[in-house]
Amino acid sequence: MEAIRAGSAPLRFKSNYAVSRKFEPFYKGGKVQISGDGKHMFCPCGTKLNIMDIETGALVHSIEQDEQEDITSFVLSPDDEILVTGSRALLLKQWEWRQNKCRRTWKAVHTAPVATMNFDPTSTLLATGGCDSTIKIWDVVKQHCTHNLKGSTGVVHIVQFHPDIFRLQLFSSSMDYIIRIWDLKSSKCIASLNGHYSAVTSLAFAPDRDTLISSGRDKICMIWDLKTREAKRTVPIYESVEAAVLLPKDGDFSHLGVKKQGLHFLTAGSKGILHIWEAATAACVYTQPVPYQRVNAKEEEEGSTHSLTHCMLVPGKNEIATVTAEHNIIFYDAQTLQLRKQFAGYNDEVLDVRFLGPADSHIVVATNSPQLKVFELATSHCQILYGHTDTVLALDVFRKGLMFSSCAKDRSLRIWQMDKAGDVVCVAEGLGHAHGVGALSCSRMKESFVVTSSQDCTIKVWNLPESLAAKAKAGLVSSPEILHAQVTERGHDKDINSVTVSPNDKLIATGSQDRTAKLWSCPDCSLMGIFSGHTRGIWCVQFSPVDQVLATSSADGTVKLWGLHDFSCLKTFEGHDASVLKIIFVSRGTQLLSSGSDGLLKLWTIKTNECVKTLDGHEDKVWGLHCNKQDDLVVTASSDSCVILWKDVTEIELEEAQAKQEEQIMKDQELSNLLHEKKYLKALGLAISLDRPHTVLTVIKESVLKFLVTWNTNSRNCHEAQAVLETLLKHEAPECLLQYEGIKTAVESLLPYTERHFQRLGRLLQASMFIDFMWQNMRLADVSKLEEDMGL
């Protein structure tokens, strides 16, 4: 161990980590809106409305209702200046969202929560549609309600102003599937457009302003002539449509099958892909390629969780944004529908996480779903990886960081490859376990094999073809290569929770619910020994990177270190109050980092058995724990849906402490200079700031007589001077007073002014006694007169 460290930089134990970045849920469903310039995204998340920076994926502001009620609807004005939110408390709030300030609050007047709201093109009128079947129009400038429109049936879920402000018309739709046109001059419904047989999901006005396109969950879009208020055409879409968006006339959409002039629109719905339709012929001119693998015919028909719930045009960036039922927000190039960016709004329970890429520029996350998510740390761009058909349970990465493996409840193992651009593809797949595959470990030296363990109590070794990595880098893998297990061994009597490969690829360790860990030779999987000592199931096993040591963590709340030669327990670390789910070695194998089911992380120094630091960042079980190659970042993943990046701040804190010490030395020297130069006022302030009570006393003693003499010369300050003088005479012995510098001069200066002050006090006393005498006489005369008047 010492030899390994001899040629490296001096070892310094870590003492603390700090949160560097946090990936947490920012969108849990509902309407998403994007600012006109395409820079900000507004996403509801329970009681909060999160404002995200689209460029970086960072949270700019989080707007929250005072009463902690869920936000039921919100809208951003067309000029991007005004944000209005509505909550279950039946209150509307107007925000200056850039400053995160609430400008005003008023009652919605609705008798049930507001379900939808929209601004007119001038950003002065606001329409709110409620669950009480009414629509209110508000003048935002003059701050009053201008209209109360009644006549809808059920929840009003769409309100939209006509783009021509001179028409003063409002369009709405509710649970009766009718599109109503309201004349705001007369406050009456002037037309009802009947044609849909299910909920209307969106309205889009053509540039001529006399044509309207409506979409519905009845799998059709309807084109309406607003002059005659009749349906011009019904376009069958063959899927439940959630949004219809008109393509701009001035754009070049030839890559999307748009060959003719005329009205074209894009639809998003239950199949999870975008279609472009020609309004004149009702023909589909473009269908987006399916970005994921269909599992069965039913999913092909219904779209399952891949369905799109919202779609919008982002003119400021020439993009189209879609929102999926899985809470992913995807941005496409408007003219080619090429993916530009993707955000994951909600991760559900996060089961594992790993750093990815040669420079650890990405992280791959296994959430409670069959899909994997790869996040680019610099931009928060998320790539969704499809392949598994059931929940992914575990991940591991090969040494170079470009290839990684995953295993899932679908009993499969998959190998993934990242290219230089950061795109990830599945290059191999292995099937063979009888139950879900719960743990796996990649070979450490070369990309040569993967070891898996399962609920079927077996471990399997899967050899990877030598040509696999080369083919993947060259882009020659058209479909995943099929892998076959070379070795299968029944390892334990109960579920195997963890498996790991030694740094030299010659050993395998497993940990099980049967409370034991076992050591196996690789690749033949012959049993070498058993580690017994834990009182409950083992959750994680890890080899030390430098010593012949195995670390195990257990549901009994302990972490143990075991010798590989004699299988004896070398050390036990106690401190967690709950199950220890994951452990990793840090600081070149001299420290351990552990995570527990109580959401805590603990940093341990192996030599001293000491818990150096406890980190509290999660609110639930921490399932994922991984360190980067530089050993200065740690990523954790938890059941609370959060992924946290922790930065090693040991060096930073040490530098701050050194800087503080140097500053202290400088201030001490400055204080000494001030005392020497007899600049007592500055010295007093500095001594107080340095918390030096003895020096403060010394300064006061040195300067008090000087100031005392000055104060005593003025009648305004003489009382303070005399109070200080009284304190000195009462508490200081004459011998001590004679030690004061300048005491003789001070006494000579104090005497004449003190005598003068006492003479003035004597005169004041005499005058007060005269006043008291007069008051007593006046009072006696008044009492005698009162007695005479009363006949006493």
Secondary structure as UniProt FT lines:
FT   HELIX           2..6
FT   STRAND          17..23
FT   STRAND          33..34
FT   TURN            36..37
FT   STRAND          40..45
FT   TURN            46..47
FT   STRAND          48..53
FT   TURN            54..56
FT   STRAND          59..64
FT   TURN            66..67
FT   STRAND          71..76
FT   TURN            78..79
FT   STRAND          83..87
FT   TURN            88..89
FT   STRAND          91..96
FT   TURN            97..100
FT   STRAND          101..107
FT   STRAND          114..119
FT   TURN            121..122
FT   STRAND          125..130
FT   TURN            131..132
FT   STRAND          134..139
FT   TURN            140..143
FT   STRAND          144..150
FT   STRAND          156..161
FT   TURN            165..167
FT   STRAND          169..174
FT   TURN            175..176
FT   STRAND          179..183
FT   TURN            184..187
FT   STRAND          188..193
FT   STRAND          200..205
FT   TURN            207..208
FT   STRAND          211..216
FT   TURN            217..218
FT   STRAND          220..225
FT   TURN            226..229
FT   STRAND          230..236
FT   STRAND          241..246
FT   TURN            249..250
FT   HELIX           254..256
FT   STRAND          264..269
FT   TURN            270..271
FT   STRAND          274..278
FT   TURN            279..282
FT   STRAND          283..287
FT   HELIX           297..302
FT   HELIX           304..306
FT   STRAND          308..314
FT   HELIX           315..317
FT   STRAND          319..324
FT   TURN            325..326
FT   STRAND          328..333
FT   TURN            334..336
FT   STRAND          339..344
FT   STRAND          350..356
FT   TURN            358..359
FT   STRAND          362..367
FT   STRAND          372..376
FT   TURN            377..379
FT   STRAND          382..385
FT   STRAND          392..397
FT   TURN            399..400
FT   STRAND          403..408
FT   TURN            409..410
FT   STRAND          412..418
FT   TURN            420..421
FT   STRAND          424..431
FT   STRAND          437..442
FT   STRAND          449..454
FT   TURN            455..456
FT   STRAND          458..463
FT   HELIX           467..474
FT   STRAND          481..483
FT   STRAND          485..490
FT   STRAND          496..501
FT   TURN            503..504
FT   STRAND          507..512
FT   TURN            513..514
FT   STRAND          516..521
FT   TURN            522..524
FT   STRAND          527..532
FT   STRAND          538..543
FT   STRAND          549..554
FT   TURN            555..556
FT   STRAND          558..563
FT   TURN            564..566
FT   STRAND          569..574
FT   STRAND          580..586
FT   TURN            587..590
FT   STRAND          591..596
FT   TURN            597..598
FT   STRAND          600..605
FT   TURN            606..609
FT   STRAND          610..616
FT   STRAND          622..627
FT   TURN            629..630
FT   STRAND          633..638
FT   TURN            639..640
FT   STRAND          643..648
FT   HELIX           650..676
FT   TURN            677..678
FT   HELIX           680..689
FT   TURN            690..691
FT   HELIX           693..712
FT   TURN            715..717
FT   HELIX           718..731
FT   HELIX           734..737
FT   TURN            738..739
FT   TURN            741..742
FT   HELIX           743..789
FT   TURN            790..791
//
